[in-house]
Amino acid sequence: MPETLTEWLDYQQNLHARGIDLGLDRVRAVAERMRLLHPAPLVITVGGTNGKGSTVAFLDAILSAAGKRVGCYTSPHLERYNERVRIAGVDVDDPVFVEAFDEIEAARGEISLTYFEFGTLAALWIFAQSTLDVVVLEVGLGGRLDAVNIIDADVAIVTTIALDHQDYLGDDLAGIAREKAGIFRAQRPAVIGEAVPVAALVDAAIARDSQLVRCGHEYDFVTTATGWSWSSGETTLELPLPSLDAACQCANAAAAIAAVHALRDRLGWNPQAITQGVYQANIPARLQRFSGAVEFIIDVAHNPQAAAILADWLAAHPISGRTLAVFSALADKDVVAIVQPLASFISRWFVCGLEQQAARGATARDVALRLMTGAPAANHECFADPGTALAAAWGEALPGDRVLAFGSFYLAADALGFAREHGMAAAVK
């Protein structure tokens, strides 16, 4: 049997016939055998198309500032698998994962599990051993049939609804919304983070007899140039702008606060902790900026909605020089729709392949062909991998220019390593 974390992950990649196999029966059966369906006194589940990771980060920071012991499960990771499970703000070490996988292997018997299902069960087992106050679970894909959904959350959040993972969820927003709404529970708060949500999401929450907590209805927020306010009924908070840079981060923080507010009778209500958490929350590769003569930015904008948010940020932050984009995406992503809102901001594209990083990775040529469909005038060059593309863009950049590395998590991971190797300093907001 595997003995190291790397060996375990390799083993899991080849164990199940399908890499992604949505459904709850197999993973729930193993969780029941291991008694993992109640990993902590309180559980918050976060689903949606974009904003999940940031919302988890806000919840973690707010609850930790209030003195709660928090466990977080997120995916995918950027540089190390250990990032997926955090206890009290610290990534779990290899030996703990190995012990968890040993326990799962002993319990599963003849039940086959996917890589993601193994990871979800490992997170739940680790949480159950860790004496936590709150667990925060990020949905991996969809909601209704995602392995995370074996847990009955005390509060569930859906951040946004947009097109992504169409091979699994379809290309109908109403259908996607119904899948995402699968994490809502009867008589429990269902936080809807968009002020104008897909109608099917609200309908599904009502059909499930969930307690609606909607942005613009049960809670709201207003931003200014220097801060923002959150309100629900007679409760109002005056808050600093998040350190996370995109304009959408106030909406993510507002949804996180709404979840905490819904649980205030069990968690308490600590405005000072909320203020601290909103400002201090951090997550890599979400419009992460590094300052210098050439600005370096990393963003995991890998679907059309995220690309539109990135385009809005670029419009609001013009520079004197050029923006050089290092870009790639997985083969199943809508590259045409991703590049269209960004084309007018990019002077030159450094397109790289990801086939060495992932089974779903596209070649540079494939990405470039779709780039030219979405942005026919794009000045571009192809590179075999992210490392060579990053080096080429950085080598061409002049003072006053900006290098923007965006798209797949795999590219973002290499970009983070590139920033570290070059001793780049994080920008101060």
MIDO-899438 format. One record per residue (C-alpha): residue number from 1; residue in one letter; x, z, y. Coordinates in steps of 0.02 Angstrom, whole numbers, m for minus. Each point is the difference from the previous one (the first is absolute). Example, Ala and Ser with C-alpha at 12.3 -4.5 7.8 and 13.67 -1.06 7.14 Angstrom:
# MIDO-899438
<1 "a" <615 390 m225>>
<2 "s" <69 m33 172>>
//
This chain:
# MIDO-899438
<1 "m" <0 0 0>>
<2 "p" <53 m23 182>>
<3 "e" <107 140 71>>
<4 "t" <28 m48 183>>
<5 "l" <m123 m48 136>>
<6 "t" <65 m178 1>>
<7 "e" <m23 m14 m189>>
<8 "w" <m176 69 13>>
<9 "l" <m49 m125 136>>
<10 "d" <71 m145 m101>>
<11 "y" <m96 61 m152>>
<12 "q" <m164 10 98>>
<13 "q" <20 m176 69>>
<14 "n" <m8 m72 m176>>
<15 "l" <m120 119 m86>>
<16 "h" <m168 m72 51>>
<17 "a" <m52 m182 m24>>
<18 "r" <m53 m18 182>>
<19 "g" <97 65 149>>
<20 "i" <m161 35 96>>
<21 "d" <m149 47 m108>>
<22 "l" <m137 77 106>>
<23 "g" <m111 127 m87>>
<24 "l" <m15 188 m21>>
<25 "d" <m38 30 m184>>
<26 "r" <178 3 m67>>
<27 "v" <79 99 141>>
<28 "r" <m146 123 8>>
<29 "a" <13 33 m186>>
<30 "v" <183 48 15>>
<31 "a" <m33 104 157>>
<32 "e" <m136 96 m93>>
<33 "r" <117 35 m145>>
<34 "m" <129 66 125>>
<35 "r" <m129 94 107>>
<36 "l" <51 m90 159>>
<37 "l" <m168 m36 81>>
<38 "h" <14 148 120>>
<39 "p" <179 m6 65>>
<40 "a" <m31 112 153>>
<41 "p" <m138 100 86>>
<42 "l" <m31 m145 121>>
<43 "v" <28 m187 m22>>
<44 "i" <m9 m137 132>>
<45 "t" <1 m181 m58>>
<46 "v" <50 m140 121>>
<47 "g" <m51 m181 m32>>
<48 "g" <m14 m158 103>>
<49 "t" <93 m162 29>>
<50 "n" <123 55 134>>
<51 "g" <45 169 74>>
<52 "k" <m6 101 m162>>
<53 "g" <182 54 1>>
<54 "s" <m3 47 184>>
<55 "t" <m161 99 m23>>
<56 "v" <79 95 m145>>
<57 "a" <150 36 113>>
<58 "f" <m114 70 136>>
<59 "l" <m93 110 m125>>
<60 "d" <163 63 m73>>
<61 "a" <72 42 171>>
<62 "i" <m159 82 66>>
<63 "l" <m30 106 m155>>
<64 "s" <183 49 m16>>
<65 "a" <4 53 183>>
<66 "a" <m150 112 m39>>
<67 "g" <101 87 m136>>
<68 "k" <m79 m87 m149>>
<69 "r" <101 m49 m152>>
<70 "v" <m37 m186 m23>>
<71 "g" <33 m125 m139>>
<72 "c" <m9 m187 40>>
<73 "y" <m9 m150 m115>>
<74 "t" <31 m171 78>>
<75 "s" <46 m175 m56>>
<76 "p" <92 m112 m1>>
<77 "h" <168 77 37>>
<78 "l" <130 m81 111>>
<79 "e" <173 49 m61>>
<80 "r" <m21 132 m135>>
<81 "y" <m140 34 m124>>
<82 "n" <15 184 46>>
<83 "e" <m85 m39 167>>
<84 "r" <m166 m15 m91>>
<85 "v" <m22 186 m28>>
<86 "r" <40 128 133>>
<87 "i" <m20 189 m10>>
<88 "a" <5 96 164>>
<89 "g" <81 m149 86>>
<90 "v" <137 m29 m131>>
<91 "d" <12 m145 m123>>
<92 "v" <m7 57 m181>>
<93 "d" <167 m7 m95>>
<94 "d" <34 m108 m152>>
<95 "p" <m4 141 m130>>
<96 "v" <m177 50 52>>
<97 "f" <m62 m178 m24>>
<98 "v" <87 m9 m168>>
<99 "e" <m86 161 m56>>
<100 "a" <m167 m67 60>>
<101 "f" <23 m164 m94>>
<102 "d" <50 95 m157>>
<103 "e" <m163 98 10>>
<104 "i" <m103 m157 29>>
<105 "e" <82 m91 m145>>
<106 "a" <m37 146 m116>>
<107 "a" <m182 8 57>>
<108 "r" <m48 m184 5>>
<109 "g" <11 m34 m187>>
<110 "e" <m60 m178 m31>>
<111 "i" <m65 m23 177>>
<112 "s" <96 m135 93>>
<113 "l" <36 32 185>>
<114 "t" <61 m109 142>>
<115 "y" <149 40 111>>
<116 "f" <m118 58 138>>
<117 "e" <m105 105 m118>>
<118 "f" <156 87 m64>>
<119 "g" <50 36 179>>
<120 "t" <m171 66 48>>
<121 "l" <m6 118 m149>>
<122 "a" <177 57 39>>
<123 "a" <m50 41 179>>
<124 "l" <m151 99 m60>>
<125 "w" <104 94 m128>>
<126 "i" <132 42 131>>
<127 "f" <m134 58 122>>
<128 "a" <m79 110 m134>>
<129 "q" <168 88 m24>>
<130 "s" <32 25 186>>
<131 "t" <m130 127 64>>
<132 "l" <m65 m107 142>>
<133 "d" <m135 27 131>>
<134 "v" <m41 m184 23>>
<135 "v" <38 m162 m90>>
<136 "v" <m9 m167 93>>
<137 "l" <m18 m155 m109>>
<138 "e" <24 m179 60>>
<139 "v" <m99 m132 m92>>
<140 "g" <112 m135 m72>>
<141 "l" <m119 m149 m11>>
<142 "g" <m185 m9 36>>
<143 "g" <m81 168 m32>>
<144 "r" <m138 5 m128>>
<145 "l" <113 m47 m147>>
<146 "d" <166 65 67>>
<147 "a" <81 135 m107>>
<148 "v" <m6 123 146>>
<149 "n" <m189 m5 m8>>
<150 "i" <m7 108 m157>>
<151 "i" <13 145 124>>
<152 "d" <m158 56 91>>
<153 "a" <66 18 176>>
<154 "d" <m71 132 117>>
<155 "v" <14 m128 141>>
<156 "a" <32 m187 m15>>
<157 "i" <62 m112 141>>
<158 "v" <m14 m190 11>>
<159 "t" <111 m57 143>>
<160 "t" <m33 m187 18>>
<161 "i" <m76 m144 m98>>
<162 "a" <85 m171 1>>
<163 "l" <55 m137 m117>>
<164 "d" <142 45 m118>>
<165 "h" <26 m1 m188>>
<166 "q" <m132 m135 m14>>
<167 "d" <52 m37 m180>>
<168 "y" <m69 171 m48>>
<169 "l" <m127 41 135>>
<170 "g" <m68 m171 48>>
<171 "d" <m9 m80 172>>
<172 "d" <m169 69 53>>
<173 "l" <14 144 123>>
<174 "a" <m163 78 m57>>
<175 "g" <60 0 m180>>
<176 "i" <168 73 51>>
<177 "a" <m90 135 101>>
<178 "r" <m104 49 m151>>
<179 "e" <158 16 m105>>
<180 "k" <84 108 132>>
<181 "a" <m157 107 15>>
<182 "g" <20 46 m183>>
<183 "i" <107 149 54>>
<184 "f" <m148 80 93>>
<185 "r" <m93 140 m87>>
<186 "a" <m178 65 12>>
<187 "q" <m26 143 123>>
<188 "r" <180 m9 57>>
<189 "p" <71 m66 164>>
<190 "a" <38 m187 6>>
<191 "v" <110 m38 151>>
<192 "i" <m14 m180 62>>
<193 "g" <145 m37 117>>
<194 "e" <m55 m163 82>>
<195 "a" <m115 7 151>>
<196 "v" <m83 m162 m58>>
<197 "p" <12 9 m190>>
<198 "v" <m59 m126 m126>>
<199 "a" <m185 40 m20>>
<200 "a" <14 5 m189>>
<201 "l" <120 148 13>>
<202 "v" <m128 106 92>>
<203 "d" <m139 m59 m116>>
<204 "a" <103 48 m152>>
<205 "a" <36 173 70>>
<206 "i" <m185 27 32>>
<207 "a" <m44 m63 m174>>
<208 "r" <123 126 m72>>
<209 "d" <m83 139 101>>
<210 "s" <165 38 86>>
<211 "q" <10 94 165>>
<212 "l" <41 m133 129>>
<213 "v" <143 39 119>>
<214 "r" <15 m161 101>>
<215 "c" <114 m44 144>>
<216 "g" <m110 m27 152>>
<217 "h" <m140 108 m72>>
<218 "e" <43 168 m80>>
<219 "y" <170 m4 86>>
<220 "d" <85 m107 131>>
<221 "f" <162 m20 96>>
<222 "v" <55 m70 167>>
<223 "t" <176 m55 46>>
<224 "t" <88 m3 168>>
<225 "a" <173 m56 53>>
<226 "t" <74 172 m29>>
<227 "g" <m108 80 m134>>
<228 "w" <m166 0 m89>>
<229 "s" <m146 112 m41>>
<230 "w" <m95 30 m162>>
<231 "s" <m177 69 m3>>
<232 "s" <m138 49 m120>>
<233 "g" <m156 83 68>>
<234 "e" <56 137 119>>
<235 "t" <179 m1 m65>>
<236 "t" <128 m96 103>>
<237 "l" <188 m11 m19>>
<238 "e" <122 m68 129>>
<239 "l" <146 m74 m96>>
<240 "p" <169 m84 26>>
<241 "l" <21 m179 m53>>
<242 "p" <69 m12 m177>>
<243 "s" <184 m34 m24>>
<244 "l" <m55 m140 m117>>
<245 "d" <m5 m148 116>>
<246 "a" <m143 m122 m36>>
<247 "a" <m161 18 98>>
<248 "c" <m96 20 m164>>
<249 "q" <88 165 m34>>
<250 "c" <m121 96 110>>
<251 "a" <m141 m62 m112>>
<252 "n" <96 56 m154>>
<253 "a" <36 170 77>>
<254 "a" <m182 16 53>>
<255 "a" <m59 m30 m178>>
<256 "a" <123 130 m65>>
<257 "i" <m64 126 128>>
<258 "a" <m179 m41 m49>>
<259 "a" <42 43 m182>>
<260 "v" <79 165 52>>
<261 "h" <m150 37 110>>
<262 "a" <m118 m34 m145>>
<263 "l" <95 130 m102>>
<264 "r" <20 126 141>>
<265 "d" <m102 134 m87>>
<266 "r" <126 m1 m143>>
<267 "l" <159 m51 93>>
<268 "g" <m27 81 169>>
<269 "w" <10 m91 166>>
<270 "n" <168 5 87>>
<271 "p" <11 m110 157>>
<272 "q" <183 44 26>>
<273 "a" <44 m59 m176>>
<274 "i" <m99 m160 28>>
<275 "t" <93 m34 161>>
<276 "q" <167 32 m83>>
<277 "g" <m43 m103 m154>>
<278 "v" <m63 m150 98>>
<279 "y" <161 m10 99>>
<280 "q" <120 37 m142>>
<281 "a" <m77 m107 m138>>
<282 "n" <122 m131 m59>>
<283 "i" <6 m135 m133>>
<284 "p" <134 m134 m20>>
<285 "a" <m23 m186 32>>
<286 "r" <m157 13 106>>
<287 "l" <59 m82 160>>
<288 "q" <160 100 m22>>
<289 "r" <117 m37 145>>
<290 "f" <188 11 16>>
<291 "s" <73 m12 175>>
<292 "g" <156 m90 59>>
<293 "a" <56 m156 89>>
<294 "v" <m104 m88 m133>>
<295 "e" <m160 90 m46>>
<296 "f" <m36 9 m188>>
<297 "i" <m178 26 m62>>
<298 "i" <m66 22 m177>>
<299 "d" <m184 m16 m43>>
<300 "v" <m95 m19 m164>>
<301 "a" <m127 m122 73>>
<302 "h" <m41 m91 m162>>
<303 "n" <m180 m55 25>>
<304 "p" <m95 m87 142>>
<305 "q" <m75 158 75>>
<306 "a" <170 86 9>>
<307 "a" <78 m158 74>>
<308 "a" <m132 m3 138>>
<309 "i" <43 181 42>>
<310 "l" <185 m46 7>>
<311 "a" <m40 m148 112>>
<312 "d" <m94 113 121>>
<313 "w" <150 116 6>>
<314 "l" <119 m144 36>>
<315 "a" <m114 m61 140>>
<316 "a" <2 174 77>>
<317 "h" <191 17 m15>>
<318 "p" <81 m160 66>>
<319 "i" <189 m16 9>>
<320 "s" <118 m107 103>>
<321 "g" <78 m84 m150>>
<322 "r" <m60 m78 m162>>
<323 "t" <m89 76 m150>>
<324 "l" <84 m50 m162>>
<325 "a" <m111 33 m151>>
<326 "v" <62 38 m176>>
<327 "f" <m153 m28 m109>>
<328 "s" <m58 m9 m179>>
<329 "a" <m153 38 m103>>
<330 "l" <m57 12 m179>>
<331 "a" <m70 m157 m78>>
<332 "d" <m181 60 5>>
<333 "k" <m1 36 187>>
<334 "d" <m87 m110 129>>
<335 "v" <157 m53 92>>
<336 "v" <m92 m128 106>>
<337 "a" <m117 132 73>>
<338 "i" <144 124 20>>
<339 "v" <111 m115 104>>
<340 "q" <m134 m79 110>>
<341 "p" <m24 145 123>>
<342 "l" <188 28 11>>
<343 "a" <62 m179 22>>
<344 "s" <m1 1 191>>
<345 "f" <112 155 6>>
<346 "i" <135 m60 m121>>
<347 "s" <144 m108 62>>
<348 "r" <78 m23 m171>>
<349 "w" <m48 44 m179>>
<350 "f" <122 56 m135>>
<351 "v" <m103 m22 m157>>
<352 "c" <61 82 m160>>
<353 "g" <m51 2 m182>>
<354 "l" <m53 152 m101>>
<355 "e" <2 m69 m177>>
<356 "q" <151 111 m41>>
<357 "q" <m91 156 62>>
<358 "a" <m172 m20 m79>>
<359 "a" <m93 m96 m133>>
<360 "r" <m126 m49 134>>
<361 "g" <138 m47 122>>
<362 "a" <m6 m174 77>>
<363 "t" <150 m114 27>>
<364 "a" <60 m32 177>>
<365 "r" <m55 m181 m17>>
<366 "d" <m177 51 m49>>
<367 "v" <m13 120 146>>
<368 "a" <71 m130 119>>
<369 "l" <m125 m132 m55>>
<370 "r" <m144 118 38>>
<371 "l" <83 54 163>>
<372 "m" <0 m182 56>>
<373 "t" <m185 m15 m42>>
<374 "g" <m42 150 108>>
<375 "a" <129 m35 136>>
<376 "p" <49 m186 m7>>
<377 "a" <122 15 145>>
<378 "a" <94 150 m74>>
<379 "n" <188 m12 16>>
<380 "h" <55 69 m168>>
<381 "e" <138 11 m129>>
<382 "c" <m9 56 m181>>
<383 "f" <105 134 m86>>
<384 "a" <5 51 m181>>
<385 "d" <m27 186 30>>
<386 "p" <m35 128 138>>
<387 "g" <182 55 16>>
<388 "t" <65 m172 48>>
<389 "a" <m148 m32 115>>
<390 "l" <25 165 90>>
<391 "a" <186 m31 21>>
<392 "a" <m32 m175 68>>
<393 "a" <m130 58 126>>
<394 "w" <107 145 58>>
<395 "g" <151 m113 16>>
<396 "e" <m96 m122 109>>
<397 "a" <m81 130 112>>
<398 "l" <62 19 178>>
<399 "p" <m19 149 118>>
<400 "g" <m180 8 56>>
<401 "d" <m64 m77 m161>>
<402 "r" <m108 87 m130>>
<403 "v" <16 m14 m189>>
<404 "l" <m167 30 m86>>
<405 "a" <2 26 m189>>
<406 "f" <m178 m3 m65>>
<407 "g" <m109 m41 m148>>
<408 "s" <23 67 m176>>
<409 "f" <48 179 m40>>
<410 "y" <148 m73 m96>>
<411 "l" <66 m82 158>>
<412 "a" <m32 159 100>>
<413 "a" <100 101 m125>>
<414 "d" <150 m115 18>>
<415 "a" <m20 4 189>>
<416 "l" <7 191 m1>>
<417 "g" <161 m9 m99>>
<418 "f" <67 m129 122>>
<419 "a" <m38 113 149>>
<420 "r" <85 146 m85>>
<421 "e" <155 m102 m46>>
<422 "h" <17 m56 181>>
<423 "g" <m20 175 70>>
<424 "m" <m154 m42 101>>
<425 "a" <m79 138 103>>
<426 "a" <m188 27 m4>>
<427 "a" <m84 m39 165>>
<428 "v" <m73 147 96>>
<429 "k" <m178 m29 56>>
//
